[in-house]
Amino acid sequence: MSELYEKDPVIRTTGKTRSKEVERETEDEGEKLPAFEEEGNIAKKLDGSAKGRNWAKDFLERIVERKDNCVEGSRQFREKTAANWAIFAGDLPPKQPPFEHCANPNVPLLLEVLTRVSARSVDELFGDWTNVFGVQRLGDMTPDTAEVLNKHGNWQIRVEIPDFRRQLGHRGMLHFYTVGDTTHRSSRDQERNINRHELKTPDEFFTPYSMVTTMPDYSDLPYHFLKTPMYRNQLQAEKSWVGVKKVLKTEADWDLGESPHLESKSESDGIEIPSGDKNAPYMVWSYEGWEDLPGQDRDRWVKAEFIQELSGEPHLFSLNIHEEEDWRDKVRFEDQLKELEQYRQQSEMFAQAKMQEEQMIGTLEAALASGQVTDPMQLEETEQRLQMIAQTAPQQPLEPSWLKEGQTEPDPIRMTPIRLYVHGVCIEPIVGNLGMAPGRIVADLNRAANVALGQYTDQASLGNSWSIITTDGVDFDGDFSIYPGKVNKMSGVAGVDLSTAMKELKPSGGNQQLVDLVLLCKDWGQSAIHSSDVMSGEAGKSGETWRGVSARIEQATKLLSSTVRKYADEVLINVLRNNAKLNAIFMDDTQVVNVNSDRIDLDPEELRVGRDLYDRDYRVEIVSDLRFATQSQKVAEADEVLRLPEVAPQLMGNKAFMYAATVDALKARGKYQLIQTLGPPPQPGMGPLGSDLPPPLPGEEGMLPPPGDLPPEGM
């Protein structure tokens, strides 16, 4: 995001900067602190003077202390999250003697239910990958503009951003159900020249303690931190940063800091974190928060990138005032500017008309005073002209109500923080920053099931391992062993005393109650996350119809559909709006893209788009069907719509309706390749119900029956 300030939309559209250089006198020999400008990297100027470097040092010490508090405050949460992911991966601690060689099974409860619900949820949310969302018309946006934005936006997340579905779908949804708290960061990838929307784990994103956090962009928190590993080439790409070459002269290492999740995952995968790797990334911290900057009349929202592990001292790469014009206040400013311009034009016209009026009145009064007008008719005509001029005198234009005394232009546009983080929670927390998730409940049940199953296998191992107790006087010839045909000889006891000198020990087998506990934990885990076996193809009951199975699936997924809708409303929609914000800043003035709007083999449609197209309020709605309906149910519903003309014959003449219903029926079957054979969509007719047929006379066939006479749904 380093170019975000260089490509600021205000500078781009107006050609003017919004800031004034502010200088502050310091105590040493009149040296001045560099100006804190609203554009560009402030750290460059700070690095050029001793006073600037001292201020940067104090600033870094302050935010590093905040960072350390955030990291330490979330330690227990991150350790618990790492332990849950270890359960998900089946990474169990090794058994201790005497059971170190016994089976160490893992009940795949967490893995089973999470992959089941997350896969179904992703399929519902991104089922029609060609049309995930639609753009709502706002203000003066035309239908054609909304359609262009709709086609380009869906094409962009499908083609131009290759990891969008993984970040917002598979990774985001799995994290949503498991951890209960997701954070996505939107940014511009300068190397690839594309927008990115990456999921950030609790080991990467840190927030301060708060009573509660409900805003989806973290705007109710005073600051937050992000840890990002950056390789040499990525640091070199940041042209506006300060001291990059100096940092690259030092050797990086895989210093993960507080990253229990990554460490646990490396252990479960059997991959060692390297040390002494010259190609290791540098751990760069990004800080965003409110700061009291010199020369400012209020706290400003700033963004700073720094690295902490550099010769034991932190180094400031960049510091920017991370704000933009509020789009609502920008509309107010532009409207007031137009109103002011009209007022000024009307004032000029009034002054000119007033001058002409005074000249005409002066001429006529001078003629009357000089006695030049003696004819009674001319005298009456002159007096009438004076009266007419007085009656048609120009009116003084009213000043705009917002224009204050001494004010010559509208109030400046209000600046608001640039927020490109999206926060979503699965289960709302009553207090605290982080959401909850059913995956955390299932993880505890999985632990209980693992302990019960481990105890059962330990008992079974002992039950299959017999042992013998003998008296002190009994000796075996060689080591005692048991296998087919083996004869063990012993001395020191007579044959009649063998049964009393040696006793066989045979522990009982595994306790069935432990197995029952495992099954009980499984049932509880599935009910906690609403992941019944019917979702993964459980066989129906004897004689059960597809409608019966669909009804059971609908009941099983009712709460899941609500959870997916929550994820779509809180996370996906806000990420798409951030994507539009990035387009408004980084897109070219004009860009031509070829878009296939559907999964059919047609010639691509050419769209001309530009950043000005996105420089407005942007709202979207998710169009995916989130009911978790089966394909059979969707096919049946589409066929019922296709048969509506049997009930309302006038619809048979509505070619547009029949075309749309046929397309919907083909899509429900996944037969996208057949849509192209239908040709272009027709326009609705002007008759009733969009029909091309004339309306029937009363009593004639074809009239739509009363609602009470309609057959029941599904007939």
C-alpha positions in Angstrom: 0.0 0.0 0.0 3.0 2.3 -0.2 1.6 3.9 -3.4 -1.7 4.6 -1.9 -0.6 8.0 -0.9 1.2 8.8 -4.2 -2.0 7.9 -6.1 -4.4 9.7 -3.8 -7.8 10.3 -5.5 -8.0 13.9 -4.2 -4.7 14.9 -5.8 -5.6 12.9 -8.9 -9.0 14.6 -9.4 -8.3 18.2 -8.2 -4.6 18.5 -8.8 -4.2 20.1 -5.4 -2.9 18.9 -2.1 -4.9 19.0 1.0 -2.1 19.8 3.4 -0.2 22.8 4.6 3.4 22.5 5.7 3.6 22.8 9.4 6.8 23.6 11.1 7.5 23.5 14.8 10.3 25.3 16.6 12.5 23.1 18.6 14.8 24.0 21.5 18.2 23.4 19.9 19.5 26.5 18.0 16.3 27.1 16.1 16.3 23.8 14.3 12.8 22.9 13.0 11.0 19.6 12.9 10.2 18.6 9.3 6.7 19.2 8.1 4.1 16.5 8.7 2.5 16.5 5.3 -0.7 14.6 4.4 0.9 13.1 1.3 4.1 11.1 0.9 6.3 9.3 3.4 6.9 11.5 6.4 9.8 9.2 7.5 11.9 10.4 4.6 11.9 14.0 6.1 12.4 12.7 9.6 15.4 10.8 8.6 17.0 13.9 7.2 17.4 15.8 10.5 18.6 15.0 14.0 15.3 16.3 15.5 13.3 14.2 13.0 15.3 11.1 13.9 14.8 11.8 17.6 11.0 12.2 17.1 10.9 8.9 15.1 12.8 7.1 17.8 10.3 8.2 20.5 7.5 7.3 18.2 8.9 3.8 17.6 9.5 3.2 21.3 5.8 4.1 21.9 4.3 1.8 19.3 6.7 -1.1 20.0 5.6 -1.1 23.6 2.0 -1.2 22.4 2.8 -4.1 20.1 4.4 -6.1 22.8 1.4 -5.6 25.0 -0.9 -6.8 22.2 1.2 -9.9 21.6 1.5 -10.8 25.2 -2.2 -10.2 25.8 -3.3 -12.7 23.2 -0.8 -15.4 24.1 -3.2 -17.8 25.8 -5.8 -17.4 23.0 -3.2 -18.2 20.3 -1.8 -21.2 22.2 -5.4 -22.6 22.6 -6.0 -22.0 18.9 -2.7 -23.8 18.0 -3.8 -26.8 20.3 -7.1 -27.0 18.5 -5.4 -27.0 15.1 -3.2 -29.8 16.3 -6.3 -31.8 17.1 -7.7 -31.0 13.6 -4.4 -32.4 12.1 -4.5 -35.5 14.3 -1.2 -34.5 15.9 -1.4 -36.2 19.4 1.3 -36.2 22.0 3.3 -39.5 22.2 2.2 -42.0 24.8 4.4 -42.5 27.8 5.7 -45.8 29.2 4.5 -48.4 29.6 2.2 -47.7 26.7 4.7 -46.0 24.4 4.3 -48.9 21.8 0.5 -49.1 22.0 -1.8 -47.7 19.4 -2.3 -43.9 19.7 -5.5 -43.3 17.7 -7.1 -40.0 16.9 -10.9 -39.7 16.6 -11.2 -37.5 13.4 -14.3 -35.7 14.8 -13.0 -32.1 14.4 -11.6 -32.9 10.9 -14.8 -34.6 9.8 -17.3 -32.0 10.9 -15.2 -28.9 10.0 -14.3 -30.1 6.5 -18.0 -31.2 6.0 -19.6 -27.9 6.9 -16.9 -25.6 5.5 -16.9 -27.4 2.1 -20.7 -27.2 1.9 -20.7 -23.6 3.0 -18.1 -22.6 0.3 -20.0 -24.5 -2.3 -23.2 -22.6 -1.4 -21.5 -19.2 -1.3 -19.5 -19.7 -4.5 -21.7 -22.2 -6.2 -22.2 -20.0 -9.3 -18.6 -18.8 -9.5 -19.5 -16.6 -12.5 -22.1 -14.5 -10.6 -21.2 -14.3 -6.9 -22.5 -10.8 -6.2 -24.5 -8.0 -7.8 -24.0 -4.2 -7.7 -26.8 -2.1 -6.3 -27.8 1.1 -8.1 -27.1 4.2 -6.0 -27.7 7.9 -6.7 -27.4 8.8 -10.3 -25.9 5.4 -11.3 -27.5 4.1 -14.5 -28.6 0.5 -15.0 -25.9 0.2 -17.7 -23.2 1.4 -15.2 -24.4 -1.1 -12.5 -24.3 -3.9 -15.0 -20.7 -3.0 -16.1 -19.6 -2.9 -12.5 -21.4 -6.2 -11.8 -19.7 -8.0 -14.8 -16.3 -6.5 -14.2 -16.3 -7.2 -10.4 -17.3 -10.8 -10.8 -14.7 -11.3 -13.6 -12.0 -9.6 -11.4 -12.4 -12.0 -8.4 -12.7 -14.9 -10.7 -9.8 -14.3 -13.1 -7.6 -11.3 -12.0 -7.3 -12.3 -8.3 -6.3 -16.0 -8.5 -6.4 -16.7 -4.8 -9.7 -14.9 -4.0 -11.7 -18.1 -3.7 -9.1 -19.7 -1.5 -8.7 -16.7 0.8 -12.4 -15.8 1.2 -13.7 -19.3 0.6 -11.8 -22.3 1.7 -9.3 -20.6 4.1 -11.7 -18.0 5.4 -14.7 -20.3 6.0 -12.6 -23.0 7.7 -11.1 -20.3 10.0 -14.5 -18.9 10.6 -15.9 -22.2 11.9 -12.8 -23.3 13.7 -11.5 -20.1 15.4 -14.7 -18.1 15.2 -12.8 -14.9 14.3 -11.5 -13.9 10.9 -9.5 -10.9 9.7 -8.9 -10.1 6.0 -6.5 -7.5 4.9 -7.1 -5.8 1.5 -4.0 -4.4 -0.2 -2.4 -3.8 -3.6 0.3 -6.3 -4.6 2.8 -4.0 -6.3 4.8 -6.9 -7.7 1.8 -8.6 -9.4 -0.1 -5.4 -9.9 -3.3 -6.9 -8.6 -5.6 -6.5 -5.5 -5.1 -9.0 -2.7 -7.5 -10.0 0.1 -5.5 -12.2 2.5 -6.7 -14.0 5.6 -4.6 -13.1 8.7 -4.3 -15.5 11.5 -4.1 -14.7 15.3 -0.3 -15.1 14.9 -0.2 -12.3 12.4 -2.8 -9.7 13.4 -2.9 -8.2 16.9 -5.3 -5.8 18.6 -5.4 -4.2 22.1 -7.7 -5.3 24.8 -11.2 -3.9 24.5 -14.5 -4.3 26.2 -16.2 -5.2 22.9 -15.5 -4.9 19.2 -18.4 -4.9 16.8 -17.4 -2.8 13.8 -16.5 -4.9 10.8 -13.5 -2.7 10.0 -12.0 -2.4 13.5 -13.0 1.3 13.6 -13.9 1.0 17.3 -10.3 0.2 18.2 -7.6 2.9 18.7 -4.9 0.9 16.8 -3.8 -2.6 15.6 -0.7 -4.4 14.3 0.1 -6.7 11.5 3.2 -8.9 11.2 4.2 -9.7 7.6 7.2 -11.8 6.4 8.8 -10.0 3.4 11.6 -11.4 1.2 14.4 -9.4 -0.3 12.6 -8.8 -3.6 9.5 -7.6 -1.8 11.4 -5.1 0.3 13.2 -3.9 -2.8 9.8 -3.2 -4.5 8.9 -0.7 -1.8 10.6 2.3 -3.5 9.2 4.9 -1.1 10.5 3.3 2.1 13.5 4.6 4.0 16.6 2.6 4.8 15.7 -0.5 2.8 19.2 -1.0 1.5 20.6 -0.7 5.1 18.2 -3.4 6.3 19.0 -5.7 3.4 22.7 -5.6 4.4 21.8 -7.5 7.6 21.0 -11.2 7.6 17.4 -12.3 8.2 16.4 -15.4 10.0 13.2 -17.4 10.6 12.5 -15.5 13.8 8.8 -16.3 14.2 8.5 -14.6 17.5 5.2 -15.5 19.1 3.8 -17.9 16.5 2.5 -21.0 18.4 0.2 -22.0 15.5 2.9 -22.0 12.9 5.3 -23.8 15.2 2.6 -26.4 16.0 1.8 -26.9 12.3 5.5 -27.4 11.5 5.8 -30.0 14.2 2.7 -31.9 13.0 4.0 -31.8 9.4 7.4 -33.0 10.5 9.1 -29.9 9.0 11.8 -28.1 10.9 11.9 -24.3 10.9 15.3 -23.5 9.4 17.9 -21.5 11.1 20.7 -19.6 9.5 18.8 -19.5 6.2 20.2 -16.6 4.1 16.9 -16.5 2.1 14.8 -16.1 5.1 12.2 -13.3 5.1 12.4 -10.1 7.2 9.6 -9.7 9.7 8.0 -6.3 9.0 5.4 -4.9 11.3 2.6 -2.6 10.1 0.9 -0.2 12.6 -2.3 1.7 12.1 -3.7 4.0 14.8 -4.6 7.4 16.1 -1.6 9.7 16.8 -1.1 13.2 18.1 1.2 14.6 15.4 3.1 17.9 15.7 1.3 20.9 14.1 -2.1 19.1 13.9 -5.2 20.4 15.6 -6.5 16.8 16.1 -5.3 13.3 16.3 -4.7 11.8 12.9 -4.9 8.2 11.7 -1.5 7.1 10.6 0.1 4.0 9.1 3.7 3.0 9.9 5.9 0.1 8.7 8.9 -0.8 10.8 11.2 -3.7 11.5 12.2 -4.4 15.1 15.0 -6.9 14.9 17.8 -4.7 13.4 20.9 -4.5 15.5 18.6 -4.6 18.5 16.8 -1.4 17.6 13.6 -0.9 15.6 13.8 0.9 12.2 11.1 3.0 10.7 10.5 2.3 7.0 7.5 4.6 6.5 5.0 6.9 8.2 2.0 8.2 6.5 -1.2 10.0 7.4 -3.5 7.2 6.4 -6.7 9.1 5.6 -9.0 9.8 2.6 -11.9 12.1 1.7 -15.2 11.1 3.1 -17.3 10.3 0.0 -20.5 11.7 1.7 -18.8 14.9 2.7 -17.3 15.1 -0.8 -20.8 15.2 -2.3 -21.7 18.0 0.2 -18.6 19.9 -0.8 -19.3 19.6 -4.5 -23.0 20.6 -4.1 -22.0 23.6 -2.1 -19.3 24.5 -4.6 -21.9 24.5 -7.4 -24.3 26.5 -5.2 -21.6 29.0 -4.5 -20.7 29.4 -8.1 -24.4 29.9 -9.0 -24.7 32.5 -6.3 -21.6 34.4 -7.6 -22.9 34.3 -11.2 -26.3 35.6 -10.0 -24.6 38.3 -8.0 -22.7 39.5 -11.0 -25.8 39.5 -13.1 -27.6 41.4 -10.4 -24.9 44.0 -10.2 -25.0 44.5 -14.0 -28.8 44.8 -14.0 -28.7 47.2 -11.1 -26.2 49.4 -13.0 -28.3 49.4 -16.1 -31.4 50.2 -14.0 -29.7 53.2 -12.3 -28.5 54.4 -15.7 -32.0 54.3 -17.2 -33.6 55.9 -14.2 -30.9 58.6 -14.2 -31.5 59.4 -17.9 -35.3 59.7 -17.5 -35.1 61.8 -14.3 -32.6 64.1 -15.9 -34.9 64.5 -18.9 -37.8 65.4 -16.6 -35.7 67.8 -14.5 -34.3 69.7 -17.5 -37.8 70.4 -18.9 -37.0 68.7 -22.2 -40.2 66.7 -22.0 -43.1 69.1 -22.4 -45.7 67.1 -24.3 -48.2 65.7 -21.8 -48.2 62.3 -23.6 -44.4 62.0 -23.5 -44.5 63.2 -19.9 -47.0 60.4 -19.0 -45.0 57.8 -20.9 -41.8 58.8 -19.1 -43.5 58.5 -15.7 -44.9 55.1 -16.7 -41.5 53.9 -17.7 -40.1 55.0 -14.3 -42.9 53.1 -12.6 -42.2 50.0 -14.7 -38.5 50.1 -14.0 -39.3 50.3 -10.3 -41.7 47.3 -10.5 -39.2 45.2 -12.5 -36.2 46.0 -10.4 -33.8 43.0 -10.1 -33.9 41.0 -6.9 -30.8 40.6 -4.7 -29.8 36.8 -4.8 -29.9 35.1 -1.4 -26.6 33.9 0.1 -26.3 30.1 0.6 -27.5 29.3 4.1 -24.2 27.5 4.9 -22.0 30.5 3.9 -20.8 32.1 7.1 -19.6 35.7 7.6 -16.2 36.1 6.1 -16.3 32.7 4.5 -15.4 32.6 0.8 -15.6 28.9 0.0 -17.3 25.7 1.5 -15.8 24.0 4.5 -13.0 21.6 3.4 -13.9 18.0 2.8 -13.7 15.9 6.0 -10.9 13.4 6.1 -11.6 9.9 7.4 -9.3 7.0 8.1 -8.5 4.5 5.4 -9.6 1.1 6.7 -8.8 -1.9 4.6 -9.3 -4.6 7.3 -12.4 -6.7 7.6 -13.4 -8.4 10.8 -16.0 -11.1 11.1 -17.1 -13.4 14.0 -19.0 -16.7 13.8 -20.7 -16.5 17.2 -21.0 -12.9 18.6 -19.0 -12.3 21.8 -20.9 -10.5 24.6 -17.6 -8.9 25.7 -14.1 -9.0 24.3 -12.5 -8.6 20.9 -12.7 -12.1 19.5 -15.6 -14.2 18.4 -16.4 -17.8 19.3 -16.9 -20.8 17.1 -18.5 -24.2 17.3 -15.1 -25.6 16.3 -13.7 -24.7 19.7 -16.5 -26.8 21.4 -15.9 -29.7 19.0 -12.1 -29.5 19.7 -12.8 -30.1 23.5 -15.1 -33.0 22.7 -12.5 -34.4 20.4 -9.9 -34.3 23.2 -12.3 -36.2 25.5 -13.0 -38.7 22.7 -9.2 -39.2 22.2 -8.6 -39.7 25.9 -11.4 -42.3 26.1 -10.3 -44.1 23.0 -6.7 -44.0 24.2 -7.7 -45.6 27.5 -9.7 -48.2 25.6 -6.8 -49.2 23.4 -4.5 -49.3 26.5 -6.8 -51.6 28.2 -7.1 -53.8 25.1 -3.3 -53.9 24.8 -3.0 -55.1 28.4 -5.8 -57.6 27.8 -3.8 -59.1 25.0 -0.6 -59.2 27.0 -0.6 -61.9 29.6 2.0 -62.1 32.4 3.1 -64.7 34.9 3.9 -64.5 38.6 6.2 -67.1 40.1 7.9 -67.8 43.5 11.5 -67.0 44.1 12.6 -70.7 43.7 11.3 -71.0 40.1 13.8 -70.7 37.2 13.1 -70.9 33.5 15.6 -72.4 31.1 16.2 -69.4 29.0 13.9 -66.4 28.4 10.2 -67.1 28.8 8.2 -66.6 25.6 5.0 -67.7 24.0 4.5 -68.7 20.4 3.1 -71.7 18.6 5.1 -74.9 19.4 7.2 -73.2 22.1 8.0 -75.3 25.2 9.2 -73.4 28.3 11.1 -75.6 30.9 11.4 -74.6 34.5 13.3 -75.9 37.5 13.0 -75.7 41.2 9.5 -77.0 41.5 7.9 -80.4 41.2 5.1 -81.1 38.6 2.5 -81.3 41.2 3.4 -77.9 42.6 3.4 -76.2 39.2 -0.1 -74.7 39.5 0.7 -73.2 42.9 4.3 -72.0 42.0 3.1 -70.0 38.9 0.0 -67.9 38.5 -1.3 -66.4 35.2 -2.3 -62.8 35.1 -4.8 -61.8 32.4 -6.2 -58.2 32.6 -9.7 -57.6 31.3 -10.3 -56.2 27.9 -11.3 -52.6 27.0 -14.3 -51.2 28.7 -17.2 -50.7 26.3 -18.3 -47.7 28.2 -15.2 -45.9 26.9 -16.4 -46.6 23.3 -19.9 -45.4 24.2 -18.3 -42.1 25.5 -16.5 -41.7 22.1 -19.8 -42.2 20.2 -21.5 -39.7 22.6 -18.8 -37.1 22.0 -19.2 -37.6 18.3 -23.0 -37.0 18.5 -22.5 -34.0 20.6 -19.8 -32.6 18.2 -22.1 -33.0 15.2 -25.0 -31.4 16.9 -22.8 -28.5 18.2 -21.8 -27.6 14.6 -25.0 -28.8 12.9 -23.1 -31.3 10.8 -25.3 -34.4 10.7 -24.3 -37.5 8.6 -27.1 -36.7 6.1 -24.9 -33.9 4.8 -22.3 -36.3 3.6 -24.6 -38.8 1.9 -26.1 -40.8 4.7 -28.4 -43.4 3.3 -32.1 -42.6 3.6 -34.6 -44.7 5.5 -36.4 -47.5 3.7 -38.8 -46.1 1.2 -37.8 -42.5 1.9 -38.4 -40.2 -1.1 -36.0 -37.5 -2.3 -38.4 -35.0 -0.8 -38.0 -36.6 2.6 -34.2 -36.6 2.3 -34.3 -32.9 1.2 -36.5 -32.0 4.1 -34.0 -33.6 6.6 -31.1 -31.8 4.9 -33.0 -28.5 5.1 -33.6 -29.0 8.8 -30.0 -30.0 9.3 -28.6 -27.0 7.5 -31.1 -24.3 8.7 -28.7 -22.9 11.2 -25.7 -23.4 8.8 -27.4 -21.2 6.2 -27.8 -18.5 8.8 -24.1 -18.7 9.7 -23.0 -18.6 6.0 -25.3 -15.5 5.6 -23.5 -13.9 8.5 -20.1 -14.6 6.9 -21.4 -13.2 3.6 -22.8 -10.0 5.2 -19.9 -9.3 7.6 -16.9 -10.5 5.6 -17.4 -11.1 1.9 -19.5 -7.9 1.2 -17.0 -5.7 3.0 -14.0 -7.3 1.3 -15.8 -6.6 -2.1 -16.3 -3.0 -1.1 -12.6 -2.8 -0.2 -11.8 -4.2 -3.6 -13.8 -1.4 -5.2 -11.9 1.1 -3.1 -8.6 -0.3 -4.3 -9.9 -0.1 -7.9 -10.7 3.6 -7.5 -7.1 4.2 -6.5 -4.9 1.8 -8.6 -6.8 1.1 -11.8 -5.9 2.8 -15.0 -7.9 5.7 -16.4 -9.2 3.3 -19.1 -8.9 -0.5 -19.1 -10.3 -2.9 -21.6 -11.2 -6.4 -20.4 -12.8 -9.3 -22.2 -15.4 -11.0 -19.9 -17.2 -14.2 -20.3 -20.3 -13.5 -18.1 -21.3 -17.2 -18.0 -19.9 -20.7 -18.2 -20.8 -21.1 -21.9 -18.7 -21.1 -25.0 -19.6 -17.6 -26.3 -17.4 -14.8 -27.6 -16.2 -12.7 -24.6 -17.8 -9.3 -24.1 -15.5 -6.3 -24.2 -15.8 -4.0 -21.3 -14.2 -0.5 -20.9 -13.7 0.3 -17.2 -11.6 2.8 -15.3 -11.0 4.0 -11.7 -13.5 6.8 -12.1 -16.1 4.1 -12.4 -15.4 3.0 -8.8 -14.9 6.5 -7.4 -18.3 6.5 -5.7 -20.2 4.7 -3.0 -20.2 1.0 -3.9 -22.7 -1.4 -2.5 -23.2 -5.1 -3.4 -25.5 -7.9 -2.5 -24.7 -11.6 -2.5 -26.8 -13.4 -5.1 -25.8 -17.0 -4.1 -28.6 -19.3 -2.9 -27.7 -20.0 0.7 -30.4 -22.5 1.5 -28.2 -25.5 1.2 -30.7 -27.1 -1.1 -29.8 -30.2 -3.0 -29.4 -30.2 -6.8 -32.5 -32.4 -7.1 -34.5 -29.8 -5.1 -33.2 -26.9 -7.2 -34.0 -28.8 -10.4 -37.6 -29.5 -9.2 -38.1 -25.9 -8.2 -36.8 -24.7 -11.6 -39.1 -27.2 -13.4 -42.1 -25.9 -11.4 -41.4 -22.4 -12.6 -41.1 -23.6 -16.1 -44.5 -25.3 -15.9 -46.3 -22.1 -14.6 -47.8 -21.4 -18.1 -49.9 -24.5 -17.5 -51.6 -22.6 -14.7 -51.4 -19.1 -16.3 -51.6 -19.6 -20.1 -50.8 -16.0 -20.8 -47.3 -16.6 -19.6 -46.9 -18.9 -22.7 -46.9 -15.8 -24.8 -44.2 -14.1 -22.6 -41.1 -15.1 -24.6 -38.8 -13.3 -22.1 -40.2 -15.3 -19.2 -40.0 -18.6 -21.0 -36.4 -17.9 -22.0 -35.4 -16.9 -18.4 -37.2 -20.0 -16.9 -35.5 -22.3 -19.4 -32.1 -20.8 -18.7 -32.7 -21.2 -14.9 -33.7 -24.9 -15.5 -30.5 -25.5 -17.5 -28.4 -23.9 -14.8 -30.0 -26.0 -12.1 -28.9 -29.0 -14.0 -25.4 -27.6 -14.7 -26.0 -27.7 -18.4 -24.4 -24.3 -19.1 -23.2 -25.4 -22.6 -26.8 -25.7 -23.7 -27.7 -22.1 -22.9 -25.9 -20.8 -26.0 -28.3 -22.8 -28.2 -31.2 -20.6 -27.0 -30.0 -17.5 -28.7 -30.2 -13.9 -27.4 -32.8 -13.2 -24.7 -36.1 -11.6 -26.1 -37.7 -8.5 -24.7 -41.0 -8.8 -22.7 -44.2 -8.1 -24.5 -46.6 -5.3 -23.9 -49.6 -7.5 -23.0 -50.7 -8.7 -19.6 -47.9 -10.6 -17.7 -45.4 -9.5 -20.4 -47.2 -11.5 -23.1 -47.2 -10.7 -26.8 -50.9 -11.8 -27.0 -53.8 -9.4 -26.7 -55.7 -9.6 -23.4 -58.6 -12.1 -23.4 -62.2 -10.9 -23.0 -64.0 -11.7 -19.7 -65.2 -15.3 -19.6 -62.8 -16.4 -22.4 -60.2 -19.2 -21.8 -56.8 -18.0 -20.9 -57.9 -15.8 -18.1 -55.8 -16.1 -15.0 -57.9 -18.1 -12.4 -58.5 -16.6 -9.0 -55.7 -17.3 -6.4 -57.9 -19.9 -4.6 -58.2 -22.0 -7.7 -54.4 -22.4 -8.2 -53.1 -25.9 -7.7 -50.9 -26.5 -4.7 -47.1 -26.0 -5.1 -45.3 -28.9 -6.5 -48.3 -30.3 -8.5 
